[in-house]
Amino acid sequence: MKLETTGSIRVNERSKHSDDQFEERREIIPPSDILKAYSDGYFPMAESSRADSDIFFYTAPMRGVIPMDGFHISKRSRRYFRKYGFEMALDQHFEEVIEGCADRESTWINPVIRDTFLYLHQLGIAHSVEVLKEGELVGGLYGLALGGAFFAESVFQYHDEAHKAALYFCHKHLKEREFELWDVQFQTDHLSTFGCIEVPAKKYKKMLHEAIRLQRSFQAGSNTNSIVNP
């Protein structure tokens, strides 16, 4: 994918962090920088998968958004979901999801991005929507939630149709939790089949600021293991 942006900002500051999850101190982008960036319409991407690669915050003149009332998926795909016995889980396999998303020939998810989002997940800010088949992870997506906005970062699959199921389950969950904005960064031909549209930066900023002011919770109270059928 070629990035078409209005500009980018280099991430100059990284902090060392250690806790029970990390056996050693690891570099992460300061959470305050990440939250400010997303609140201002930026998102981070590394230049390559290398740990020492540069990381930039990007924005774009046209943002990809899937309207909450505009998502659609074919009946054929839903039949496949039932045929394969796909189920949804939330935040049960976050690290495996981000590793699955990074497991490709070319990726912007380097170790610093990965560890930053692992820490944000511990803080309850980053989340994963997971597709299970017979209890095994076969696909999913991860992203970041601020107020009533969800910023989807990446999606992967190990099984046919699983990435579609991840988008389907994500939409279903966001609707149930009354989110207002589902950001997917860029419109692609593939995402367009699910209802993705392009929104000019000025309009996007207005939608963003309205959404992040809302009080919404990605997780349903103390529910940490939500399994539903399509």
C-alpha positions in Angstrom: 0.0 0.0 0.0 1.4 3.4 -0.9 0.9 6.0 1.8 -0.7 9.2 0.6 -0.4 11.6 3.5 -0.6 15.3 4.3 2.5 14.9 6.4 4.2 12.8 9.1 6.0 13.4 12.4 9.0 11.4 13.5 8.8 9.7 16.8 11.9 11.1 18.6 11.1 9.9 22.1 11.0 6.3 23.3 10.9 5.2 26.8 12.0 2.0 28.6 9.3 0.0 30.3 9.3 -3.2 32.3 6.5 -5.0 34.2 5.3 -8.5 34.9 4.7 -9.2 31.2 8.1 -8.1 30.0 11.0 -10.0 31.4 13.4 -7.2 30.4 13.1 -3.5 29.8 11.8 -2.8 26.3 11.4 0.4 24.2 7.9 1.7 23.8 6.5 5.0 22.5 5.2 6.9 25.6 1.5 6.3 26.0 0.8 10.0 26.4 2.3 10.6 22.9 0.3 7.8 21.4 -3.0 9.1 22.9 -2.3 12.7 21.8 -1.5 11.5 18.3 -4.7 9.5 17.8 -6.7 12.4 19.4 -5.2 14.7 16.7 -5.8 12.3 13.8 -2.4 10.6 13.6 -1.4 7.0 13.7 2.1 5.4 14.1 3.9 3.2 11.5 7.4 1.9 11.5 9.5 2.2 8.3 10.2 -1.5 8.5 10.0 -4.5 10.8 13.5 -3.8 12.3 13.6 -2.8 15.9 15.8 0.2 15.1 13.7 1.5 12.2 12.3 5.0 12.2 8.7 5.4 13.4 6.5 8.1 12.1 3.0 9.4 13.1 1.0 9.7 9.8 -2.2 11.5 8.8 -3.9 11.6 5.5 -6.0 14.0 3.4 -8.7 11.4 3.1 -9.4 8.9 5.9 -10.9 5.5 5.6 -14.0 5.1 7.8 -16.6 2.4 8.0 -19.8 4.0 9.1 -21.5 2.2 11.9 -24.8 2.1 9.9 -23.0 1.4 6.6 -21.2 -1.9 7.2 -22.3 -4.8 5.0 -21.2 -8.3 4.4 -22.5 -11.0 2.0 -24.9 -13.7 3.1 -22.5 -16.1 1.5 -19.8 -15.0 4.0 -22.1 -15.4 6.9 -23.0 -18.9 5.8 -19.3 -19.7 5.7 -18.9 -18.4 9.3 -21.6 -20.8 10.4 -20.2 -23.6 8.3 -16.7 -23.2 9.8 -18.1 -22.7 13.3 -16.4 -19.4 13.9 -16.8 -17.8 17.3 -15.7 -14.4 18.7 -13.6 -13.6 21.7 -12.4 -10.3 23.0 -8.9 -9.5 24.4 -8.1 -13.2 25.1 -5.2 -13.5 22.7 -4.0 -10.0 22.1 -0.3 -10.8 21.8 -1.1 -13.6 19.3 -3.3 -11.3 17.3 -0.6 -8.6 16.9 2.0 -11.2 16.1 -0.4 -12.6 13.4 -0.8 -9.2 12.0 3.0 -8.7 11.8 3.6 -12.1 10.3 3.9 -11.0 6.7 6.6 -10.3 4.1 6.5 -6.6 4.6 5.1 -5.0 7.8 5.1 -1.6 9.6 4.7 -3.5 13.0 8.2 -3.6 14.4 9.1 -4.6 18.0 8.6 -1.1 19.4 5.1 -0.8 17.8 4.3 -4.3 19.1 5.5 -3.6 22.7 3.8 -0.2 22.7 0.4 -1.8 21.9 1.0 -4.7 24.4 1.4 -2.1 27.1 -1.6 -0.1 25.9 -3.5 -3.4 26.1 -2.5 -3.8 29.7 -3.8 -0.3 30.3 -7.2 -1.2 28.8 -6.8 1.0 25.8 -5.8 -1.4 23.0 -8.1 -4.3 22.2 -8.3 -7.3 20.0 -11.3 -9.0 18.3 -10.5 -12.6 17.8 -12.0 -15.3 15.6 -11.9 -18.8 17.1 -12.5 -22.2 15.5 -12.9 -25.1 17.9 -11.2 -22.9 20.5 -8.1 -22.1 18.3 -7.3 -18.6 17.1 -7.7 -18.5 13.3 -7.9 -14.7 12.7 -8.5 -11.4 14.3 -7.8 -7.7 14.4 -6.5 -5.2 16.9 -6.9 -1.5 17.5 -7.2 1.3 20.0 -10.3 2.7 21.7 -10.7 6.3 22.8 -14.1 7.4 24.0 -16.6 6.4 21.3 -13.9 5.9 18.6 -12.2 2.7 17.6 -9.0 2.8 15.5 -8.5 -0.5 13.7 -4.8 -1.1 13.1 -4.4 -4.4 11.3 -6.2 -7.7 10.6 -5.0 -11.2 9.8 -6.2 -14.7 9.1 -5.0 -18.3 9.3 -8.3 -19.7 7.9 -10.3 -18.8 4.8 -12.9 -16.1 5.5 -11.5 -15.4 9.1 -10.5 -11.8 8.4 -14.0 -11.1 7.1 -15.4 -12.7 10.3 -13.1 -10.4 12.3 -14.5 -7.4 10.7 -18.1 -8.7 11.0 -17.6 -9.4 14.8 -15.9 -6.1 15.3 -18.8 -4.2 13.7 -21.3 -6.2 15.8 -19.4 -5.4 19.0 -18.9 -1.7 18.3 -22.6 -1.3 17.5 -23.6 -3.0 20.7 -21.2 -0.8 22.7 -22.6 2.3 20.9 -19.3 3.5 19.3 -19.7 6.3 16.8 -16.5 6.2 14.8 -14.7 3.2 13.2 -11.4 4.4 11.7 -9.6 2.1 9.3 -6.9 4.6 8.2 -7.3 4.2 4.4 -9.9 3.2 2.0 -8.9 0.2 -0.1 -10.9 -1.7 -2.8 -11.2 -4.6 -0.4 -12.4 -2.5 2.5 -14.9 -0.8 0.2 -16.7 -4.1 -0.1 -17.5 -3.8 3.6 -18.8 -0.3 3.3 -15.6 1.7 3.9 -15.8 5.3 2.6 -13.3 8.2 2.4 -13.8 11.2 4.6 -12.0 14.5 4.0 -9.6 15.4 6.8 -11.6 18.4 8.0 -14.8 16.4 8.3 -12.9 13.5 9.9 -11.4 15.8 12.6 -14.9 16.9 13.5 -16.2 13.3 13.6 -13.1 12.3 15.7 -13.4 15.1 18.3 -17.1 14.4 18.7 -16.5 10.6 19.1 -13.7 10.7 21.6 -15.7 13.0 23.9 -18.2 10.2 24.4 -18.0 7.9 27.4 -17.9 4.4 26.0 -16.3 1.1 27.1 -15.0 -1.4 24.6 -15.4 -4.2 27.2 -18.8 -4.9 28.6 -18.2 -4.3 32.3 -16.2 -7.2 33.8 -16.9 -9.4 30.8 -13.5 -10.6 29.5 -14.6 -13.6 27.5 -17.4 -12.9 25.2 -18.3 -15.7 22.8 -21.1 -15.3 20.3 -22.2 -16.9 17.1 -22.8 -14.9 13.8 
